[in-house]
């Protein structure tokens, strides 16, 4: 690492994170994974991209783990622009930490005017041994720019813990969460931005006349992102925590008001002695959600303790309707990973529009490996692949 320490890492194309993949909305993306020498086998999961199930990269569900000397080609259309990432979903808690992750950015085919001229920077955080790295570096990131220019900063949390970001030196907007644009996002000043494990937040920052802008996280203080030129700004302390509950503005003709869910489902995230649980059970004891294609599901997700639980659903984008019983008042919020903190309860809405067998799990991958992982299965769909020590497919270990 560039702090002089040596770690035993696993890499894509010789580096961790792997190459940043930048594609354009509508592109057919074809990626061939060759496993040179990862003995337990490896896969690639496209976190946040609603690929067909066969391309989701889940060992034992959508494919067998790719063994040394073997290969697997992923093919999907990058239909929705946004900030996403990829990581192995064979023994994910081990392999992502070892380095098998990277960014994938889907650029819009026709970017809107203010964004098309912005400097576009992705900032992927990961933890190796106990060191947090930013785009593979232990030293932080410098983004040059002149006053008045705009920077689009794509923050991606590839660690297992929530990261709280501060922005010093200029007001800013959160323009997207988990790749999905927010509607009329307002200017924030001094707010802390909580990014759960697996989540992505896109910030838009206009560089000021007088100083640099510094973006940093509490958990990676030595890794500042410095934007622009001039002196370092003063640190703001104790800014209020950003909340999407009343951020931005609602859509005028929001179709959601007309939609009634077909079914309500409750998921309680918690823990008992040695395991992390959903509705009091762990792993294979958790009954899957079984859905019909086209079904509209209202899922309430409650955090009963045991830490932050960023709940990630594969293959689907869900809409957050309420937090602690209070309906969202601002922009619609579409996510694939919902950060939940103790005693919070959210309602999310989704249309079962992507048939397959999909994982739903905590993206603190340590929690997933301790049992907080379940399935959303479409009726009538089966898989020839098997999870277990016999097949060697262990997606969450
Ligand atoms: Cu968790």
Boltz pocket constraint, residues with backbone or C-beta under 6 A from the ligand:
constraints:
  - pocket:
      binder: B
      contacts: [[A, 276], [A, 306], [A, 307], [A, 308], [A, 309], [A, 310], [A, 362], [A, 363], [A, 364], [A, 367], [A, 368], [A, 372]]
      max_distance: 6.0
